[in-house]
Amino acid sequence: ATSISSSAGDLALGSADEFTFMATLKPNDPGAFSGVFFCTSGNSNDIAFQAYITPSQQVGVDFNEEAIALLSATTYDCDGVQPLAIVVTYDRTLANNNAKLYVNGKLEDTADYTTVFSGTTSQTVWIASDNVQGAEKYSGFVEEITFHSKAAYVPTTPSSFLLPTRELADLSAGNSKFYNG
C-alpha cells in the first residue's frame, strides 16, 4: 500500500465523549510492516487514534496516546483475501465497557475508560502509515475508513438485536433525548 496523509492539522474526529471508527480492509503480511493502517496526531505529534494489525495477525487499536488499548482475541489470515470489517466505539457516559472493538461483527475486546477523546482537536490523518511521514507501515487493500461523532450500536448476532435502553440517558440539559434505529 502507498501511504497517504491529510494536510497538517486540519481535521477533527469524533466528539470528546463518543465516536465510532469503521474500516474495511484486506491486510497482507503484517510481519513485513508494523501494520498501522490508520493514525491521527495533533500538532505535538501525540497519537490521538491508531489502528493496526499486529505481527501475530490480531487487530489492535490505541487512542489518547495509548492510554487505552484494545486487541482482538482472534487472529486473522492477513492473506490479502480475508476481508476485515473493523468497528471501534467509545461512549464515555456508559458505566463500564465503554470502549469496544468489533471485528467482522464479533465483539473482540472492551475496556473501561472515562477520559475525553483527544482527536477532536486539529488532527493530521495517515492511512497505511503512522505519524512518521513517508514510512509505509501497512501492506494490503484499504476499502473504506470512516469516523463518526456518535457511538454506534453493533449487533453481534445475525438473527436479532435488542437495544439495552437501561444504559441510555433519558434527558440532556433537561430535554428529552431521541434515539433512532
Secondary structure, 3 states (H helix, E strand, C coil): CCCEECCCCCECCCCCCEEEEEEEEEEECHHHCCCEEEEEECCCCCEEEEEEECCCCCEEEEECCCCEEEECCCCCCCECCCCEEEEEEEECCCCCCCEEEEECCEEEEEECCCCCCHHHCCEEEEECECCCCCCECCCEEEEEEEEECCCCCCCCCCCCCCCCHHHCCCEECCEECCCCC
